[in-house]
Amino acid sequence: MQLTIRIPDEYSLSIEKLTEKMGLKKSDIARLALKQFLDENSSEDKEKPFDKIKHLLGTAESKIDDLGQRHRDYLIQKIKKN
């Protein structure tokens, strides 16, 4: 299948630089970009975006119920103890 698209000039300049740097054709770069986009966005799992990154977020196991609301107070108390 053939696909024709219009792109901003800035994309065109970036693609030109990549063709020289990587020794690829423009169509190769377009195919690689489309493949990555499709792989990332057409997965069959219905996982929510948060679920995909929650392992990257920190966790607190302080057992302090209002730590999120009063974190400054707790931090000051801890500094004063040391």
C-alpha positions as CSV (number, residue, x, y, z in Angstrom):
1,M,0.0,0.0,0.0
2,Q,1.2,3.5,-0.7
3,L,0.4,6.4,1.6
4,T,1.0,10.1,1.0
5,I,1.1,12.6,3.9
6,R,1.8,16.2,4.4
7,I,4.3,17.2,7.1
8,P,5.5,20.4,8.6
9,D,8.8,21.8,7.3
10,E,10.5,21.2,10.7
11,Y,9.7,17.4,10.4
12,S,11.1,17.4,6.9
13,L,14.4,18.9,8.1
14,S,14.6,16.4,10.9
15,I,13.9,13.5,8.5
16,E,16.6,14.8,6.1
17,K,19.2,14.8,9.0
18,L,18.2,11.3,10.0
19,T,18.5,9.9,6.4
20,E,22.0,11.2,6.3
21,K,22.9,10.1,9.8
22,M,21.4,6.6,9.6
23,G,21.8,5.9,6.0
24,L,18.1,5.2,5.6
25,K,15.5,6.3,3.0
26,K,12.7,8.7,4.1
27,S,10.2,5.9,3.5
28,D,12.2,3.6,5.9
29,I,12.0,6.3,8.6
30,A,8.3,6.7,8.1
31,R,7.7,3.0,8.3
32,L,9.7,2.7,11.5
33,A,7.8,5.6,13.1
34,L,4.4,4.1,12.0
35,K,5.4,0.7,13.3
36,Q,6.4,2.1,16.7
37,F,3.2,4.2,16.9
38,L,1.0,1.2,16.0
39,D,2.8,-1.1,18.4
40,E,2.3,1.3,21.2
41,N,-1.3,2.2,20.5
42,S,-3.0,-0.9,19.1
43,S,-2.3,-3.4,21.8
44,E,-5.2,-5.7,22.5
45,D,-5.0,-5.2,26.3
46,K,-7.3,-2.7,27.7
47,E,-4.9,-1.5,30.3
48,K,-5.4,2.0,31.5
49,P,-2.6,4.5,31.0
50,F,-2.1,4.8,34.8
51,D,-1.7,1.0,35.0
52,K,1.1,1.1,32.5
53,I,3.2,3.5,34.6
54,K,2.2,2.8,38.2
55,H,5.3,0.7,38.7
56,L,7.3,3.9,38.0
57,L,5.7,5.9,40.8
58,G,7.0,5.9,44.3
59,T,5.1,4.3,47.2
60,A,4.9,5.3,50.8
61,E,4.3,2.7,53.5
62,S,4.3,5.0,56.4
63,K,0.9,4.0,57.8
64,I,0.2,7.7,58.2
65,D,-3.3,8.3,56.8
66,D,-3.0,12.1,56.2
67,L,0.6,12.1,54.9
68,G,-0.4,13.6,51.6
69,Q,-2.2,16.5,53.2
70,R,0.2,17.2,56.0
71,H,3.5,16.2,54.6
72,R,5.1,19.5,55.4
73,D,4.1,19.2,59.1
74,Y,5.6,15.7,59.3
75,L,8.8,16.8,57.5
76,I,9.3,19.7,59.9
77,Q,8.8,17.3,62.9
78,K,11.3,14.9,61.5
79,I,13.9,17.7,61.0
80,K,13.4,19.0,64.5
81,K,14.0,15.5,66.0
82,N,17.4,15.3,64.2
